[in-house]
Amino acid sequence: MKTQDKVLILDFGAQYSQLIARRVRELGVYSEIVPGDLPAEEIRSRGPGGLILSGGPGSVYAENAPWPDPEVYSLGVPVLAICYGHQLVAAHFGGRNHVRPAPNAEYGRSRVSISGGGELLAGLPDEIDAWMSHGDLVDRLPPGFICLASTPDAPVAAMADPERELYGVQFHPEVHHTPQGKKILENWLYRICRLPGGWSMSRFAHRSVEEIRKQVGDGSALCGLSGGVDSSVAATLVHQAIGDRLTCVFVDHGLLREGERELVERMFRDQMNMNVVSVDARDRFLTALAWVSDPEEKRKIIGHQFIDVFEEQAAALGDYQFLVQGTIYPDVVESGTSSSAVIKSHHNVGGLPEYMKMELVEPLRELFKDEVRLVGAEIGLSDEVLWRHPFPGPGLAVRVLGAITRDKLSLARKADAIFAEEIQAAGLYREIWQAFAVLSDTRSVGVMGDGRTYGRAVILRAVTSEDAMTADWARIPHDVLDRTARRIVNEVKEINRVAYDITSKPPGTIEWE
Ligand code: XMP
């Protein structure tokens, strides 16, 4: 997209960059996050209508502090610099001595007094609450700038050089805790950058279908459909673009939730008339997993088996030039910037071998999860698919602790279905990010009808989260837990004990393995 209707966010390592991107899109302008040091020429060639310099953990005094290409200020594109970005602008135009360590680092809510305001703060009251999170601050205006706002600690909480269309704010307009933040971003996008707006999910869906048609031409595409939100929306968009030339492969590895295969077949084959090839690979996966109890080993086996099955299908089904993937924006950003340790080797269809030589079609690369759901709704997918709790690629293999058997899988599946039913019945399903049952490898003594039992223990896990990176255990009402536990021990023979996991992430992870 080379039109001037988008905003680029130069990322200096901010926790909040994705949030900025999201807010801008919510306000009707498409936005993308790019590395903070992207050369100005490259920025120019992408044709943004506005640039945002993000915050970040850096200090302009630090040796390895990230700086933007100095030419970004001469592109004639309006700039909004946030927090660390604000300090970068002050240091660039005034020198580093315009920035100093704050005597009391400000974290949290601050009272900001607006003086003048200008276009950026137009329509705001004289005082607003704003969220601060910084160690350094701008204490003098660089030449040519005027002060727009201050706090008791930060003399230059907002500044502008209206002539050159450069704006800086020390606080974070993108966070929920800055109630006027939306208005400030809106002023910047529409009064200062004069962007046309109009980015919406229906426009996105429309444009995406056109782009897929262009990319695929007369070719045909294969898609690994898991029934999860991302692959479902991606497949449906591609189906709208190329119809029968899309074939979806659904692999039943025997580690699925109850009713999963039926749901996918009903939804996509019967209702949406898509070509769906269901592969029954249960024996193969379970044989390969027999006696394996190490979690990483299980994940690797499943990953390899998955690739083998998919490859065999691709070869058997004919000549496909394109492979559809439901990669979403956080996947792109995380794989582009992360140097983090491998906690779990996540399995994705993405790991197809090089020699398969199919060109990728990734229609959701620009979207956040909630945007994917909105697109899904636009193109007619039901809530049942769009709001299904996320399910890991290795499925129940990481929820049946230790070595996997069909019997154990069946117990886990039944307990899981009961928990899901009770959460649905209590109207809690949407507010909970994921809720599931984990079958432990531990046996426990119980008593039922005057007799001793020696059964298995199940652990219920339910978390709230925004993005699965961090999560808190869900405060499910006791009576819902009570009903679930009683139903599980009564209805699932062999399970005689139910525990509820109250560990957050970190230090726990969402899945047990
Ligand atoms: P953890 O357990 O790492 O999980 O806190 C974070 C989120 O990722 C899901 N998950 C996976 N998803 N392949 C996937 O596609 C995997 O191998 C995998 N492992 C975990 C998990 O369900 C949670 O939503």
Residues whose N, C-alpha, C, O or C-beta is under 5 A from the ligand:
A	BS01	XMP	S345 H346 H347 P390 F391 P392 G393 P394 A468 T509 I510 E511
